[in-house]
Amino acid sequence: MVHRMSREERAKQFMPFGALKGYPEALEAKTKTPVPRRALSEEMLSELDRRLSELEPGDMVQVCWYDRGEYRDMTGIFARREESAGRLRIGENVIAVRDICGLERM
């Protein structure tokens, strides 16, 4: 006896298959066109350095930085500056100072 498939059973064979979690997101990230990094003027670098020196642990900050071909924005709590490594820790995120293009204390 031959089992005949219903239309629904046949259709299930051709439905999208989600075995590769995160694949659509990875594919989208791969197809993005990278944005060129903007050079900061001496004046902007000086202002950024002044703002960094005024920060204290626990300050709420908004930061804009360059990350893997795009600019990102984040608001979080400033934890510390690791001057020897040239980076900031904001919450759980570590950001290289050289990548920062904007910083505001809230």
mmCIF file of the C-alpha atoms, coordinates in Angstrom:
data_MODEL
# 
_entry.id   MODEL 
# 
loop_
_atom_site.group_PDB 
_atom_site.id 
_atom_site.type_symbol 
_atom_site.label_atom_id 
_atom_site.label_alt_id 
_atom_site.label_comp_id 
_atom_site.label_asym_id 
_atom_site.label_entity_id 
_atom_site.label_seq_id 
_atom_site.pdbx_PDB_ins_code 
_atom_site.Cartn_x 
_atom_site.Cartn_y 
_atom_site.Cartn_z 
_atom_site.occupancy 
_atom_site.B_iso_or_equiv 
_atom_site.pdbx_formal_charge 
_atom_site.auth_seq_id 
_atom_site.auth_comp_id 
_atom_site.auth_asym_id 
_atom_site.auth_atom_id 
_atom_site.pdbx_PDB_model_num 
ATOM 1   C CA . MET A 1 1   ? 0.000  0.000  0.000  1.00 0.00 ? 1   MET A CA 1 
ATOM 2   C CA . VAL A 1 2   ? 1.431  3.369  -1.059 1.00 0.00 ? 2   VAL A CA 1 
ATOM 3   C CA . HIS A 1 3   ? 0.981  6.317  1.264  1.00 0.00 ? 3   HIS A CA 1 
ATOM 4   C CA . ARG A 1 4   ? -0.100 9.446  -0.587 1.00 0.00 ? 4   ARG A CA 1 
ATOM 5   C CA . MET A 1 5   ? 1.013  12.739 0.925  1.00 0.00 ? 5   MET A CA 1 
ATOM 6   C CA . SER A 1 6   ? -1.470 15.494 1.477  1.00 0.00 ? 6   SER A CA 1 
ATOM 7   C CA . ARG A 1 7   ? -0.717 18.926 0.039  1.00 0.00 ? 7   ARG A CA 1 
ATOM 8   C CA . GLU A 1 8   ? 0.193  20.147 3.538  1.00 0.00 ? 8   GLU A CA 1 
ATOM 9   C CA . GLU A 1 9   ? 2.715  17.343 4.032  1.00 0.00 ? 9   GLU A CA 1 
ATOM 10  C CA . ARG A 1 10  ? 4.287  18.052 0.629  1.00 0.00 ? 10  ARG A CA 1 
ATOM 11  C CA . ALA A 1 11  ? 4.471  21.772 1.384  1.00 0.00 ? 11  ALA A CA 1 
ATOM 12  C CA . LYS A 1 12  ? 6.302  21.110 4.679  1.00 0.00 ? 12  LYS A CA 1 
ATOM 13  C CA . GLN A 1 13  ? 9.156  19.528 2.734  1.00 0.00 ? 13  GLN A CA 1 
ATOM 14  C CA . PHE A 1 14  ? 9.891  22.827 1.024  1.00 0.00 ? 14  PHE A CA 1 
ATOM 15  C CA . MET A 1 15  ? 9.427  25.177 3.988  1.00 0.00 ? 15  MET A CA 1 
ATOM 16  C CA . PRO A 1 16  ? 12.422 27.218 5.207  1.00 0.00 ? 16  PRO A CA 1 
ATOM 17  C CA . PHE A 1 17  ? 14.604 25.336 7.603  1.00 0.00 ? 17  PHE A CA 1 
ATOM 18  C CA . GLY A 1 18  ? 16.008 27.213 10.627 1.00 0.00 ? 18  GLY A CA 1 
ATOM 19  C CA . ALA A 1 19  ? 18.920 24.940 11.536 1.00 0.00 ? 19  ALA A CA 1 
ATOM 20  C CA . LEU A 1 20  ? 21.523 27.671 11.143 1.00 0.00 ? 20  LEU A CA 1 
ATOM 21  C CA . LYS A 1 21  ? 20.703 30.064 13.979 1.00 0.00 ? 21  LYS A CA 1 
ATOM 22  C CA . GLY A 1 22  ? 22.068 33.526 13.394 1.00 0.00 ? 22  GLY A CA 1 
ATOM 23  C CA . TYR A 1 23  ? 22.845 32.824 9.739  1.00 0.00 ? 23  TYR A CA 1 
ATOM 24  C CA . PRO A 1 24  ? 20.458 35.482 8.352  1.00 0.00 ? 24  PRO A CA 1 
ATOM 25  C CA . GLU A 1 25  ? 21.987 38.094 10.686 1.00 0.00 ? 25  GLU A CA 1 
ATOM 26  C CA . ALA A 1 26  ? 25.539 37.049 9.780  1.00 0.00 ? 26  ALA A CA 1 
ATOM 27  C CA . LEU A 1 27  ? 24.698 37.224 6.104  1.00 0.00 ? 27  LEU A CA 1 
ATOM 28  C CA . GLU A 1 28  ? 23.217 40.697 6.523  1.00 0.00 ? 28  GLU A CA 1 
ATOM 29  C CA . ALA A 1 29  ? 26.300 41.894 8.411  1.00 0.00 ? 29  ALA A CA 1 
ATOM 30  C CA . LYS A 1 30  ? 28.544 40.503 5.675  1.00 0.00 ? 30  LYS A CA 1 
ATOM 31  C CA . THR A 1 31  ? 26.653 42.370 2.952  1.00 0.00 ? 31  THR A CA 1 
ATOM 32  C CA . LYS A 1 32  ? 26.798 45.778 4.658  1.00 0.00 ? 32  LYS A CA 1 
ATOM 33  C CA . THR A 1 33  ? 29.017 48.329 2.981  1.00 0.00 ? 33  THR A CA 1 
ATOM 34  C CA . PRO A 1 34  ? 31.572 49.604 5.495  1.00 0.00 ? 34  PRO A CA 1 
ATOM 35  C CA . VAL A 1 35  ? 31.484 53.291 6.344  1.00 0.00 ? 35  VAL A CA 1 
ATOM 36  C CA . PRO A 1 36  ? 34.876 55.019 6.173  1.00 0.00 ? 36  PRO A CA 1 
ATOM 37  C CA . ARG A 1 37  ? 36.271 56.264 9.481  1.00 0.00 ? 37  ARG A CA 1 
ATOM 38  C CA . ARG A 1 38  ? 36.153 60.042 9.930  1.00 0.00 ? 38  ARG A CA 1 
ATOM 39  C CA . ALA A 1 39  ? 39.356 61.749 10.983 1.00 0.00 ? 39  ALA A CA 1 
ATOM 40  C CA . LEU A 1 40  ? 39.008 63.930 14.092 1.00 0.00 ? 40  LEU A CA 1 
ATOM 41  C CA . SER A 1 41  ? 40.581 67.378 14.103 1.00 0.00 ? 41  SER A CA 1 
ATOM 42  C CA . GLU A 1 42  ? 43.114 68.355 16.763 1.00 0.00 ? 42  GLU A CA 1 
ATOM 43  C CA . GLU A 1 43  ? 40.442 70.525 18.367 1.00 0.00 ? 43  GLU A CA 1 
ATOM 44  C CA . MET A 1 44  ? 37.976 67.613 18.529 1.00 0.00 ? 44  MET A CA 1 
ATOM 45  C CA . LEU A 1 45  ? 40.663 65.301 19.977 1.00 0.00 ? 45  LEU A CA 1 
ATOM 46  C CA . SER A 1 46  ? 41.523 67.901 22.609 1.00 0.00 ? 46  SER A CA 1 
ATOM 47  C CA . GLU A 1 47  ? 37.841 68.290 23.579 1.00 0.00 ? 47  GLU A CA 1 
ATOM 48  C CA . LEU A 1 48  ? 37.400 64.505 23.765 1.00 0.00 ? 48  LEU A CA 1 
ATOM 49  C CA . ASP A 1 49  ? 40.478 64.201 25.993 1.00 0.00 ? 49  ASP A CA 1 
ATOM 50  C CA . ARG A 1 50  ? 39.112 66.941 28.292 1.00 0.00 ? 50  ARG A CA 1 
ATOM 51  C CA . ARG A 1 51  ? 35.751 65.154 28.591 1.00 0.00 ? 51  ARG A CA 1 
ATOM 52  C CA . LEU A 1 52  ? 37.450 61.837 29.293 1.00 0.00 ? 52  LEU A CA 1 
ATOM 53  C CA . SER A 1 53  ? 39.533 63.366 32.068 1.00 0.00 ? 53  SER A CA 1 
ATOM 54  C CA . GLU A 1 54  ? 36.374 64.718 33.759 1.00 0.00 ? 54  GLU A CA 1 
ATOM 55  C CA . LEU A 1 55  ? 34.609 61.337 33.900 1.00 0.00 ? 55  LEU A CA 1 
ATOM 56  C CA . GLU A 1 56  ? 34.193 59.527 37.190 1.00 0.00 ? 56  GLU A CA 1 
ATOM 57  C CA . PRO A 1 57  ? 33.082 55.927 37.739 1.00 0.00 ? 57  PRO A CA 1 
ATOM 58  C CA . GLY A 1 58  ? 29.293 55.811 37.916 1.00 0.00 ? 58  GLY A CA 1 
ATOM 59  C CA . ASP A 1 59  ? 28.723 58.701 35.483 1.00 0.00 ? 59  ASP A CA 1 
ATOM 60  C CA . MET A 1 60  ? 26.036 58.067 32.877 1.00 0.00 ? 60  MET A CA 1 
ATOM 61  C CA . VAL A 1 61  ? 27.500 58.722 29.424 1.00 0.00 ? 61  VAL A CA 1 
ATOM 62  C CA . GLN A 1 62  ? 26.480 58.626 25.794 1.00 0.00 ? 62  GLN A CA 1 
ATOM 63  C CA . VAL A 1 63  ? 29.265 57.542 23.459 1.00 0.00 ? 63  VAL A CA 1 
ATOM 64  C CA . CYS A 1 64  ? 29.600 57.283 19.691 1.00 0.00 ? 64  CYS A CA 1 
ATOM 65  C CA . TRP A 1 65  ? 32.406 55.108 18.339 1.00 0.00 ? 65  TRP A CA 1 
ATOM 66  C CA . TYR A 1 66  ? 33.624 53.405 15.189 1.00 0.00 ? 66  TYR A CA 1 
ATOM 67  C CA . ASP A 1 67  ? 33.265 49.618 15.254 1.00 0.00 ? 67  ASP A CA 1 
ATOM 68  C CA . ARG A 1 68  ? 33.953 47.226 12.371 1.00 0.00 ? 68  ARG A CA 1 
ATOM 69  C CA . GLY A 1 69  ? 32.955 49.514 9.529  1.00 0.00 ? 69  GLY A CA 1 
ATOM 70  C CA . GLU A 1 70  ? 30.081 51.373 11.172 1.00 0.00 ? 70  GLU A CA 1 
ATOM 71  C CA . TYR A 1 71  ? 29.383 53.987 13.831 1.00 0.00 ? 71  TYR A CA 1 
ATOM 72  C CA . ARG A 1 72  ? 27.579 52.874 16.963 1.00 0.00 ? 72  ARG A CA 1 
ATOM 73  C CA . ASP A 1 73  ? 25.877 54.840 19.751 1.00 0.00 ? 73  ASP A CA 1 
ATOM 74  C CA . MET A 1 74  ? 25.364 53.682 23.299 1.00 0.00 ? 74  MET A CA 1 
ATOM 75  C CA . THR A 1 75  ? 24.269 55.101 26.611 1.00 0.00 ? 75  THR A CA 1 
ATOM 76  C CA . GLY A 1 76  ? 25.657 53.444 29.721 1.00 0.00 ? 76  GLY A CA 1 
ATOM 77  C CA . ILE A 1 77  ? 27.448 53.806 33.028 1.00 0.00 ? 77  ILE A CA 1 
ATOM 78  C CA . PHE A 1 78  ? 31.127 54.697 32.854 1.00 0.00 ? 78  PHE A CA 1 
ATOM 79  C CA . ALA A 1 79  ? 33.122 52.142 34.838 1.00 0.00 ? 79  ALA A CA 1 
ATOM 80  C CA . ARG A 1 80  ? 36.751 53.127 34.251 1.00 0.00 ? 80  ARG A CA 1 
ATOM 81  C CA . ARG A 1 81  ? 39.411 54.287 31.835 1.00 0.00 ? 81  ARG A CA 1 
ATOM 82  C CA . GLU A 1 82  ? 42.291 51.933 31.215 1.00 0.00 ? 82  GLU A CA 1 
ATOM 83  C CA . GLU A 1 83  ? 44.847 54.501 30.124 1.00 0.00 ? 83  GLU A CA 1 
ATOM 84  C CA . SER A 1 84  ? 47.705 52.048 29.619 1.00 0.00 ? 84  SER A CA 1 
ATOM 85  C CA . ALA A 1 85  ? 45.533 50.015 27.232 1.00 0.00 ? 85  ALA A CA 1 
ATOM 86  C CA . GLY A 1 86  ? 43.891 53.084 25.664 1.00 0.00 ? 86  GLY A CA 1 
ATOM 87  C CA . ARG A 1 87  ? 40.316 52.018 26.291 1.00 0.00 ? 87  ARG A CA 1 
ATOM 88  C CA . LEU A 1 88  ? 37.163 52.739 28.298 1.00 0.00 ? 88  LEU A CA 1 
ATOM 89  C CA . ARG A 1 89  ? 34.831 50.369 30.044 1.00 0.00 ? 89  ARG A CA 1 
ATOM 90  C CA . ILE A 1 90  ? 31.190 51.397 29.891 1.00 0.00 ? 90  ILE A CA 1 
ATOM 91  C CA . GLY A 1 91  ? 29.042 48.786 31.560 1.00 0.00 ? 91  GLY A CA 1 
ATOM 92  C CA . GLU A 1 92  ? 30.196 45.471 30.089 1.00 0.00 ? 92  GLU A CA 1 
ATOM 93  C CA . ASN A 1 93  ? 31.496 47.114 26.880 1.00 0.00 ? 93  ASN A CA 1 
ATOM 94  C CA . VAL A 1 94  ? 35.143 47.921 26.224 1.00 0.00 ? 94  VAL A CA 1 
ATOM 95  C CA . ILE A 1 95  ? 35.766 50.683 23.692 1.00 0.00 ? 95  ILE A CA 1 
ATOM 96  C CA . ALA A 1 96  ? 39.134 51.822 22.325 1.00 0.00 ? 96  ALA A CA 1 
ATOM 97  C CA . VAL A 1 97  ? 39.646 55.539 22.960 1.00 0.00 ? 97  VAL A CA 1 
ATOM 98  C CA . ARG A 1 98  ? 41.005 55.960 19.407 1.00 0.00 ? 98  ARG A CA 1 
ATOM 99  C CA . ASP A 1 99  ? 37.612 54.773 18.055 1.00 0.00 ? 99  ASP A CA 1 
ATOM 100 C CA . ILE A 1 100 ? 35.509 57.320 19.973 1.00 0.00 ? 100 ILE A CA 1 
ATOM 101 C CA . CYS A 1 101 ? 34.112 60.201 17.928 1.00 0.00 ? 101 CYS A CA 1 
ATOM 102 C CA . GLY A 1 102 ? 31.708 61.630 20.499 1.00 0.00 ? 102 GLY A CA 1 
ATOM 103 C CA . LEU A 1 103 ? 31.213 61.513 24.262 1.00 0.00 ? 103 LEU A CA 1 
ATOM 104 C CA . GLU A 1 104 ? 28.681 63.296 26.469 1.00 0.00 ? 104 GLU A CA 1 
ATOM 105 C CA . ARG A 1 105 ? 28.076 63.041 30.197 1.00 0.00 ? 105 ARG A CA 1 
ATOM 106 C CA . MET A 1 106 ? 24.340 62.790 30.841 1.00 0.00 ? 106 MET A CA 1 
# 
